[in-house]
Amino acid sequence: MNVLIKMMPSESVLYPDIVLSVSSKLVAQKGHILKSLEKGDEIEFDARIMTLGNEFKMHHLHLNDFEKTGKSITLSEIVVRESTLP
């Protein structure tokens, strides 16, 4: 499973900044929280950097753990280009 993250401040107006790869173990532990996430929900996370991105490719991280903060912001449309995924 992958989760696309828009950082604040963001590196891009249109595109996600980070793709978080989620292990099947973490999905088994916190899948109910992952499924409840909606666009704009704020999370705090701990992750390992796999690949640093640039203006053409998202940063790729492996998620270790996360928590929903309970905060949310309104985001405009986010465009996902398949070529930017790991």
Buried (B, 14 or more C-beta within 10 A) or exposed (E): EBBBBBEEEBBBEEBBBBBBBBEEEBBEEBEEBBEEEEEEBEBEBEBEEEEEBEEEBBBBBEBEEBEBEEEEEEEEEBEEEEEBBE
